[in-house]
């Protein structure tokens, strides 16, 4: 287990639990939290002992997005864009990570905190979860994928309802709109996330990683390009030891033992 002033991590049997740890600031992003979280996800991509990630938060909020002090500076426009790109890079790194990432959302998610959750593969929410799209109140828009990612995830009509309608979404409304995968009892949130990750990790790691990247790609390209990318990925997987092990296990009617090779 490692712990800093802004982040806690625990690795248990391949599952990396990452906990935002600024509860007094509703887990809002400052420079330290942003940098540490990017380092954790970058390292997770390279560390073989990390097989999957659960992202959660201490306290009553998942994340309130950017710390308000970030918006009180006298920014130059180009300077702000460069700073903003760094946060976008963090959020996008979760989508590029070729390992399972599950968000366990037990409270408020707003601003970049919402994008952090939406970039995860699956999103489990407790009945205490709440999604808030209030950027317009401070004269801004949902960014870091707040418009583009949302449209691809839930469709244009529902994205309009969410962003332009301006209403807060409780767990039930978030589920109805497709923002969360499942609602679970608050006290069982982490247990359910761990069980879901355990089930996912029964799959071959390379097959999972490429499926994740292909699904992300397919939201942005035409069908022919998607089919070509699928063909390339399948041609790589057909030569892996995990594929051969999967076929052997199916014939022998046993659970496969995958190695990621």
C-alpha positions as CSV (number, residue, x, y, z in Angstrom):
1,X,0.0,0.0,0.0
2,X,1.2,3.5,-0.8
3,X,-0.3,6.7,0.5
4,X,0.3,10.4,-0.2
5,X,-1.5,13.5,0.8
6,X,-3.8,13.1,-2.2
7,X,-3.9,9.5,-3.3
8,X,-3.9,6.0,-1.8
9,X,-3.1,2.8,-3.7
10,X,-3.3,-0.9,-2.7
11,X,-2.3,-3.9,-4.9
12,X,-4.0,-7.2,-4.0
13,X,-3.8,-10.3,-6.2
14,X,-3.4,-8.2,-9.4
15,X,-6.2,-5.7,-8.5
16,X,-4.9,-2.1,-8.0
17,X,-7.2,-0.1,-5.8
18,X,-6.7,3.6,-6.4
19,X,-8.4,6.0,-4.0
20,X,-8.6,9.7,-4.4
21,X,-7.7,11.1,-1.0
22,X,-8.7,14.8,-0.7
23,X,-12.0,14.3,1.0
24,X,-11.8,17.8,2.6
25,X,-11.8,19.3,-0.9
26,X,-14.3,16.8,-2.3
27,X,-11.4,15.1,-4.1
28,X,-11.1,18.1,-6.5
29,X,-8.0,18.0,-8.7
30,X,-5.0,20.1,-7.8
31,X,-1.6,19.8,-9.4
32,X,-0.4,17.1,-7.0
33,X,-3.4,14.8,-7.3
34,X,-3.5,15.2,-11.1
35,X,0.3,14.4,-11.4
36,X,0.1,11.4,-9.0
37,X,-2.9,9.9,-10.7
38,X,-1.3,10.2,-14.2
39,X,1.8,8.5,-12.8
40,X,-0.3,5.7,-11.3
41,X,-2.1,4.9,-14.6
42,X,1.1,5.3,-16.6
43,X,2.9,2.8,-14.3
44,X,-0.1,0.4,-14.4
45,X,0.3,0.1,-18.1
46,X,3.8,-1.2,-17.7
47,X,3.6,-3.3,-14.5
48,X,2.7,-6.9,-15.2
49,X,1.6,-7.5,-11.6
50,X,-1.2,-4.9,-12.1
51,X,-3.9,-6.8,-14.0
52,X,-6.8,-4.4,-13.4
53,X,-7.7,-1.2,-11.6
54,X,-10.6,0.0,-9.3
55,X,-10.9,3.8,-9.1
56,X,-12.7,5.1,-6.1
57,X,-12.5,8.0,-3.6
58,X,-12.4,8.7,0.1
59,X,-15.2,10.8,1.8
60,X,-18.6,11.7,0.5
61,X,-17.6,12.9,-3.0
62,X,-16.1,10.9,-5.9
63,X,-14.6,14.1,-7.4
64,X,-15.7,17.7,-7.6
65,X,-13.5,18.2,-10.7
66,X,-11.0,21.1,-10.9
67,X,-10.1,22.9,-7.7
68,X,-11.8,26.3,-7.8
69,X,-8.4,28.0,-7.3
70,X,-7.5,26.8,-10.8
71,X,-10.2,29.1,-12.2
72,X,-9.3,32.1,-10.1
73,X,-5.9,32.6,-11.8
74,X,-5.4,35.2,-14.5
75,X,-4.8,32.8,-17.4
76,X,-3.5,33.5,-20.8
77,X,-5.6,31.6,-23.3
78,X,-2.8,29.6,-24.7
79,X,-1.4,28.9,-21.3
80,X,-4.8,27.7,-20.1
81,X,-5.1,25.4,-23.1
82,X,-1.7,23.8,-22.4
83,X,-2.6,23.3,-18.7
84,X,-6.0,21.9,-19.7
85,X,-4.4,19.4,-22.1
86,X,-2.6,17.8,-19.2
87,X,-5.8,17.0,-17.4
88,X,-7.2,15.7,-20.7
89,X,-4.1,13.5,-21.0
90,X,-4.8,12.0,-17.6
91,X,-8.4,11.2,-18.4
92,X,-7.6,9.8,-21.8
93,X,-4.8,7.6,-20.3
94,X,-7.6,5.5,-18.7
95,X,-9.2,4.8,-22.0
96,X,-5.9,3.8,-23.5
97,X,-4.9,1.5,-20.7
98,X,-5.3,-2.0,-22.1
99,X,-6.4,-3.4,-18.7
100,X,-9.8,-3.3,-17.0
101,X,-10.6,-0.1,-15.1
102,X,-13.8,0.0,-12.9
103,X,-15.0,3.2,-11.3
104,X,-16.7,2.8,-7.9
105,X,-18.7,6.0,-7.5
106,X,-20.1,6.6,-4.0
107,X,-20.9,10.3,-4.1
108,X,-20.8,13.5,-6.1
109,X,-19.1,13.5,-9.5
110,X,-18.9,16.8,-11.4
111,X,-16.7,18.6,-13.9
112,X,-13.5,16.7,-14.7
113,X,-14.6,14.2,-11.9
114,X,-17.4,13.1,-14.2
115,X,-15.1,12.7,-17.1
116,X,-12.7,10.6,-14.9
117,X,-15.6,8.3,-14.1
118,X,-16.9,8.1,-17.7
119,X,-13.5,7.2,-19.1
120,X,-13.5,4.0,-17.1
121,X,-14.6,0.7,-18.7
122,X,-17.4,0.1,-16.2
123,X,-19.0,2.4,-13.7
124,X,-20.6,1.0,-10.5
125,X,-22.6,3.6,-8.5
126,X,-24.0,3.4,-5.0
127,X,-27.4,5.0,-4.3
128,X,-25.4,8.0,-3.0
129,X,-23.9,8.8,-6.4
130,X,-24.8,12.0,-8.0
131,X,-23.7,13.5,-11.4
132,X,-23.8,17.3,-11.7
133,X,-23.3,19.3,-14.9
134,X,-23.0,22.9,-13.7
135,X,-20.1,24.3,-15.7
136,X,-22.4,26.9,-17.2
137,X,-22.9,28.4,-13.7
138,X,-19.3,29.5,-13.8
139,X,-19.4,30.5,-17.4
140,X,-17.7,27.3,-18.8
141,X,-18.6,24.1,-20.7
142,X,-18.1,20.4,-19.8
143,X,-14.6,19.8,-21.2
144,X,-12.0,17.0,-21.2
145,X,-14.5,15.0,-23.1
146,X,-17.6,16.4,-21.3
147,X,-19.3,16.9,-24.6
148,X,-17.5,14.6,-27.1
149,X,-17.2,11.6,-24.8
150,X,-20.7,12.0,-23.4
151,X,-22.3,12.0,-26.9
152,X,-20.5,8.8,-27.8
153,X,-21.4,7.1,-24.6
154,X,-25.1,7.9,-24.3
155,X,-26.1,9.5,-27.7
156,X,-26.8,13.0,-28.8
157,X,-30.4,13.2,-27.5
158,X,-29.5,12.1,-24.0
159,X,-26.4,14.2,-23.9
160,X,-28.5,17.3,-24.8
161,X,-30.9,16.4,-22.0
162,X,-28.1,16.1,-19.5
163,X,-25.9,19.1,-20.4
164,X,-28.6,21.5,-21.7
165,X,-31.3,20.4,-19.2
166,X,-29.0,21.4,-16.3
167,X,-30.6,19.0,-13.8
168,X,-28.6,17.0,-11.3
169,X,-28.8,13.3,-11.9
170,X,-29.1,10.9,-8.9
171,X,-28.0,7.3,-9.3
172,X,-31.3,6.2,-10.8
173,X,-31.4,9.0,-13.4
174,X,-27.7,8.4,-14.2
175,X,-28.5,4.7,-14.8
176,X,-31.5,5.5,-16.9
177,X,-29.3,7.8,-19.1
178,X,-26.6,5.2,-19.4
179,X,-23.9,7.0,-17.4
180,X,-23.5,4.1,-15.0
181,X,-23.4,0.3,-15.5
182,X,-25.1,-0.7,-12.3
183,X,-26.4,0.6,-9.0
184,X,-25.3,-1.3,-5.8
185,X,-25.8,-0.7,-2.1
186,X,-23.4,1.9,-0.8
187,X,-21.9,-0.4,1.8
188,X,-21.2,-3.1,-0.8
189,X,-19.8,-0.8,-3.5
190,X,-16.1,-1.8,-3.3
191,X,-17.0,-5.5,-2.8
192,X,-19.1,-5.4,-5.9
193,X,-16.3,-3.7,-7.9
194,X,-13.8,-6.3,-6.8
195,X,-16.1,-9.1,-7.7
196,X,-16.8,-7.6,-11.1
197,X,-13.1,-7.2,-11.7
198,X,-12.4,-10.7,-10.6
199,X,-14.9,-11.9,-13.2
200,X,-13.3,-9.8,-16.0
201,X,-9.9,-11.1,-15.2
202,X,-10.9,-14.6,-16.1
203,X,-10.6,-13.4,-19.7
204,X,-7.3,-13.4,-21.7
205,X,-5.5,-10.1,-21.0
206,X,-4.5,-9.3,-24.6
207,X,-7.9,-10.1,-25.9
208,X,-9.5,-7.7,-23.3
209,X,-7.0,-4.9,-24.0
210,X,-7.5,-5.1,-27.8
211,X,-11.3,-5.3,-27.4
212,X,-11.2,-2.2,-25.3
213,X,-9.1,-0.2,-27.8
214,X,-11.3,-1.5,-30.7
215,X,-14.5,-0.4,-29.1
216,X,-13.0,3.1,-28.4
217,X,-11.8,3.3,-32.0
218,X,-15.1,2.1,-33.5
219,X,-16.9,5.1,-32.0
220,X,-14.9,7.4,-34.2
221,X,-14.3,5.6,-37.6
222,X,-16.4,4.2,-40.4
223,X,-17.4,0.5,-40.5
224,X,-14.8,-0.5,-43.1
225,X,-12.0,1.0,-41.0
226,X,-13.4,-0.7,-37.9
227,X,-13.5,-4.1,-39.7
228,X,-10.0,-3.7,-40.9
229,X,-8.8,-2.9,-37.3
230,X,-10.7,-5.9,-36.0
231,X,-9.0,-8.2,-38.6
232,X,-5.5,-6.9,-37.6
233,X,-6.2,-7.5,-33.9
234,X,-7.6,-11.0,-34.5
235,X,-4.6,-11.9,-36.6
236,X,-2.3,-10.9,-33.7
237,X,-4.4,-12.8,-31.1
238,X,-4.6,-16.0,-33.2
239,X,-0.8,-16.5,-32.6
240,X,-0.8,-16.0,-28.9
241,X,-0.2,-18.7,-26.3
242,X,-3.3,-17.5,-24.5
243,X,-5.4,-18.3,-27.5
244,X,-4.0,-21.8,-27.7
245,X,-4.5,-22.3,-24.0
246,X,-8.1,-21.1,-24.3
247,X,-8.8,-23.6,-27.1
248,X,-7.2,-26.4,-25.1
249,X,-9.2,-25.5,-22.0
250,X,-12.4,-25.5,-24.0
251,X,-11.7,-29.0,-25.4
252,X,-10.7,-30.3,-22.0
253,X,-13.7,-28.6,-20.3
254,X,-11.7,-26.8,-17.7
255,X,-10.9,-23.1,-16.8
256,X,-8.1,-21.7,-18.9
257,X,-4.9,-20.4,-17.2
258,X,-3.9,-17.3,-19.1
259,X,-0.5,-15.7,-18.8
260,X,-0.9,-12.6,-21.0
261,X,1.4,-14.1,-23.7
